[in-house]
Each structure stands twice: as C-alpha cells, then as structure tokens.
Amino acid sequence: MAACTDGTSLSVKLNKKELREHLGLYKGSLAHMFLKKEFETPLANPSPVKCSIEFVGTASEYRGQGVGSLIIGHILEATSYREFLIEEVADTNIPAMRLYEKMGFKEYKRRMIPQKRAVKIGINHIVSLKYAK
C-alpha cells in the first residue's frame, strides 16, 4: 500500500473520538496530539507538479518479491507529477532505502536524531528522498 498527495489535501485524517474510544481519554488525547503533528502536516510549498509518497508498506509475506517496486513504479508512471518526495525514512530501514534508491530516488535532506534518543529508538538519522522525471 502507499498514499500519494500533492499537499493540498492530507493522506491521513485522524479521528480524536475514535482514538479516545480505543485508547482511553488520556492516551487517546495524547496519541491524537502527537500523531496529528506527525501525520497531518501539509506538504511544504504544495505544487501541482510535486507530490509526497507516504505510508509505503508491504505485507510481510510479500516482502522481497518486487511488490514495493510495483507500487512505487505505478505511482511514478500513472500520475502527472514531475517531482516525487518521500519524507522521513529511518536510516536504519535498509530494505526501504534500497528500494527507493533502486527506483531512482536521491537523498536531499538528512536530519540527525539526538544521541540519547537515537540510542533508545535505534535510528540515527531521518532521511528525505526525491525523484524527478
């Protein structure tokens, strides 16, 4: 699966009521606050020729069989965008990084995770990639 947005509309719209229903009032409210910041942030400088590819995922039983390449390839070929962004990939997500590089994406931004947090979560950098037709 994958989502693709030009930034004028979000690919995710969180439901605070539902989060509270499943996680309880306190945890649901906190989840909404943190997840909203993470997933409901609009694309910087939206443009009709630029899009963000988000939430790329393949079911575990299909990983390594080219499914991710097919999904990304379909987005690159079937849309009229000329610039494609994939934001916030963990540098330790080697399979994803290899896939994106194989598809022609190039790193254009890298954000360092503070050392104390990096040790805790096992991620050193957050990488942003770009592909242009």
C-alpha positions in Angstrom: 0.0 0.0 0.0 1.0 3.6 -0.4 -0.6 7.1 -0.3 0.2 9.9 -2.7 -0.8 13.5 -2.1 0.0 16.9 -3.7 -0.1 18.6 -0.4 -3.4 20.4 -0.9 -5.2 17.5 0.9 -3.9 15.2 3.6 -3.5 11.5 3.1 -4.5 10.9 6.7 -7.2 12.5 8.8 -7.1 11.4 12.4 -10.3 10.9 14.4 -9.8 12.0 18.0 -13.0 10.4 19.2 -12.0 7.1 17.8 -8.5 7.3 19.3 -10.1 8.0 22.7 -12.6 5.2 22.3 -9.8 2.7 21.6 -7.0 4.1 23.9 -9.0 5.8 26.6 -9.4 9.5 27.2 -5.8 10.3 28.3 -3.9 8.1 26.0 -6.2 8.8 23.1 -5.9 12.5 23.6 -2.1 12.3 23.7 -2.0 10.0 20.7 -4.1 12.5 18.7 -1.8 15.4 19.7 1.4 13.6 18.7 0.1 11.8 15.7 -1.6 14.9 14.3 1.8 16.7 14.4 3.4 13.7 12.6 0.7 12.7 10.1 -1.4 15.8 9.4 1.4 18.2 8.4 0.8 19.6 4.9 3.4 19.3 2.2 5.7 22.4 2.3 5.2 24.5 -0.8 2.5 22.4 -2.5 2.6 22.4 -6.2 0.5 20.7 -9.0 3.8 19.1 -10.3 5.0 17.8 -6.9 3.7 15.1 -4.6 4.5 13.2 -1.5 4.5 9.4 -1.4 3.6 8.3 2.1 2.9 5.2 4.1 4.6 2.7 1.8 4.1 -0.7 3.2 4.1 -4.3 2.0 2.6 -7.3 3.9 5.4 -9.4 5.4 4.6 -12.4 3.3 5.2 -10.4 0.1 8.3 -8.5 1.0 11.3 -9.1 -1.2 9.2 -10.1 -4.2 9.0 -6.8 -6.0 5.6 -5.6 -4.7 7.1 -2.4 -3.4 8.7 -1.7 -6.7 5.4 -2.2 -8.5 3.6 0.1 -6.2 6.1 2.9 -6.4 6.5 2.4 -10.1 2.8 2.7 -10.6 2.7 6.0 -8.8 5.7 7.3 -10.8 4.1 6.2 -14.2 0.4 6.7 -13.6 0.4 10.2 -12.2 1.2 13.5 -13.9 3.5 14.7 -11.2 7.1 15.5 -12.1 8.7 15.6 -8.7 8.1 12.9 -6.0 9.1 13.2 -2.4 9.5 10.5 0.3 9.9 12.2 3.6 11.1 10.8 6.9 12.6 7.4 6.3 14.7 5.9 9.1 18.3 5.5 8.0 18.2 2.0 9.6 15.3 0.9 7.3 17.7 -0.6 4.9 15.1 -2.5 2.7 13.2 0.7 2.2 16.3 2.8 1.5 17.5 0.2 -1.1 14.1 0.1 -2.8 13.9 3.9 -3.1 17.5 4.2 -4.4 16.8 1.4 -6.9 13.8 3.3 -8.1 15.9 6.4 -8.7 15.2 8.4 -5.6 18.1 10.5 -4.3 18.7 11.8 -0.7 18.2 15.5 -0.4 17.9 16.0 3.3 19.1 14.2 6.4 18.1 15.1 10.0 20.2 13.8 12.9 18.4 12.3 15.8 19.8 13.5 19.2 22.2 10.8 20.5 20.3 9.9 23.6 17.0 9.4 21.7 18.9 7.6 18.8 20.2 5.0 21.2 16.7 4.5 22.6 14.9 4.1 19.3 17.7 2.7 17.1 17.6 5.4 14.4 20.5 7.7 13.8 19.0 9.9 11.0 15.7 10.7 9.3 16.3 10.8 5.5 14.2 12.6 2.9 14.4 11.4 -0.8 13.4 13.0 -4.1 12.8 11.7 -7.6 12.3 13.9 -10.6 11.1 12.8 -14.0 
